[in-house]
Amino acid sequence: MRSIAQACILLFGFATGAMAQAVPEASYNGDAVLTYRWVRTNAPPGGDCGCFYLNGGGISGSLMLLPRVSLVAELSVEHAANVLSTGKSLTLTSYLAGGRYSIPQPWMHGRHALQPFAQVLIGGGHAGGGVAGVGDGSSSFVTHIGGGIDLPVGSSISVRAIQADYYLTDFANSANDHQNNLLLGAGVVLHWSRPK
């Protein structure tokens, strides 16, 4: 236990030192993002995976609170038709908020340097379409934990080259009421600034 505490103190010391270095001011105050989303999920628990995929889109917005920390709100919808040849569909709708941390990348500089980030979003979700079984038409706790990489292509436009999140839902399923999903996305980021 003592060695774990010492390792945490050492890690905290390195992180504090890195953060104390000059952090360049961002030239924007927030962003609006439109993304395509692909979700890998599964049917109610059983012996087999029962995995299938949903496609959809999301829109999010952020407000920079500190040079590397932003507040984020997100709304998304993903859909799959004729899931596992059952003739039933599934539509997942989620509404989330949380924080984003822009990861420093000292190895890259310039206007077109990659901008990696990590984020944690929590909120609610809704499942509908029939395949959700006992959870059909119900609402649930939802969280996304992950991050991505933005590639600036102009002064106010970036491409979200990749976003990858662990996507947790807790819809009723007559077993453990817990679904582990994988979300991948890509899109367009529009940065905005407050008038001076």
C-alpha positions, 0 to 999 in steps of 0.5 A, spaced: 500 500 500 505 504 501 509 503 494 502 505 491 501 511 495 509 513 493 508 511 486 501 516 486 505 522 489 511 521 484 506 521 478 502 527 481 509 531 482 511 529 474 504 531 472 504 538 476 511 539 473 508 538 466 502 543 467 507 548 470 510 549 464 507 554 459 501 552 456 499 556 450 492 560 450 487 557 445 485 561 440 478 559 441 473 559 447 469 552 445 467 548 439 461 545 436 462 538 433 457 534 428 459 526 428 458 520 425 457 514 430 458 507 429 456 503 436 458 495 437 453 492 442 449 486 443 443 483 444 440 480 451 445 476 455 446 469 453 451 464 451 453 467 444 455 474 443 449 476 439 453 482 437 450 487 432 452 494 430 448 501 430 449 507 426 448 514 427 450 521 429 451 526 434 452 533 436 456 536 441 458 543 444 464 545 449 465 551 453 473 552 455 473 553 462 481 553 463 486 552 457 486 545 457 479 543 460 472 544 457 465 543 459 461 538 454 454 537 452 452 532 447 446 529 444 446 523 439 442 517 436 444 511 433 439 506 430 439 498 427 434 495 423 432 488 423 437 486 428 440 479 428 434 478 423 429 478 428 425 484 424 425 488 430 430 495 430 433 498 436 434 506 437 439 509 442 438 516 444 443 519 449 444 526 452 450 527 456 454 532 459 461 532 462 468 534 462 474 534 456 481 535 457 486 537 452 492 532 452 499 536 451 503 534 445 510 537 446 512 532 440 508 536 435 507 544 434 504 548 429 497 550 426 496 543 424 498 539 430 494 533 432 490 535 438 488 529 442 483 529 448 480 525 453 473 526 456 468 523 461 461 524 459 455 522 464 447 522 463 441 519 460 439 514 455 433 511 451 432 505 448 426 503 443 424 499 437 423 492 440 429 489 440 431 492 447 426 487 450 424 488 457 428 495 457 424 497 450 421 504 451 425 505 458 430 510 460 437 509 463 444 511 466 449 512 460 456 514 460 462 515 455 469 514 457 474 515 452 477 520 447 479 522 440 484 526 436 482 532 432 486 535 426 486 542 425 485 544 417 483 551 418 483 557 423 476 555 426 475 548 423 478 541 425 476 534 423 475 529 428 479 524 425 477 519 431 473 518 437 473 512 441 469 511 447 467 505 452 459 506 452 456 504 458 448 503 459 444 500 464 437 498 460 433 492 463 435 486 460 432 480 465 439 478 467 444 484 469 441 490 467 448 492 464 451 493 457 458 494 455 458 498 448 464 500 444 463 507 440 467 509 434 466 516 431 469 521 426 466 528 424 467 536 423 469 541 429 467 548 428 471 552 433 468 559 436 470 565 440 467 570 444 467 577 441 473 581 444 
